[in-house]
């Protein structure tokens, strides 16, 4: 047959999309993205609008923060989802949508979206059970804790906590108002409250 024993030829490159609001990206999101890279050749993080949520960070900031967080993952790229997720999946030739499930509430939210996406395009959804170390982390809680002056550094990738506080107009504990915030890897400037007046939850 020409194939040596033990050599496996696979021509198809598998690509999965990890979609979400990422408002902001958390360590839980990042763990799911990392684990997706072990299952698929390429992973595209799709930063999307969720019609039922009002975002704190604008989409450009969410993309920038996610890019910085994924910078050490060579098979990952981050893009904005301009419209329907299934259109992006079709364009990229994605074989799956990957999401993390922290518990039953996540499943209840994800199941109708997975069914709708499969109805619209045939794309399958793959759910990864959240690592218990991150199962308590939600973007909405990160914002709420930060809004009230709590520490969120150990819940999010580097640079994200400062970006969230700036967008909320919250001064970090021990910092003087107007003092510079931690720069993001890659020289990304964290968003400030003047740029992002929308402080809704997501
Ligand atoms: O992080 P989230 O808010 O749970 O992610 C939900 C998201 C953004 C993936 C979903 O709202 C979405 O796919 N939005 C893009 C528009 C779209 O395709 N809507 C139909 C989904 S069935």
Boltz pocket constraint, residues with backbone or C-beta under 6 A from the ligand:
constraints:
  - pocket:
      binder: B
      contacts: [[A, 19], [A, 20], [A, 21], [A, 22], [A, 46], [A, 48], [A, 49], [A, 50], [A, 51], [A, 53], [A, 81], [A, 83], [A, 84], [A, 85], [A, 86], [A, 112], [A, 113], [A, 114], [A, 116], [A, 117], [A, 202]]
      max_distance: 6.0
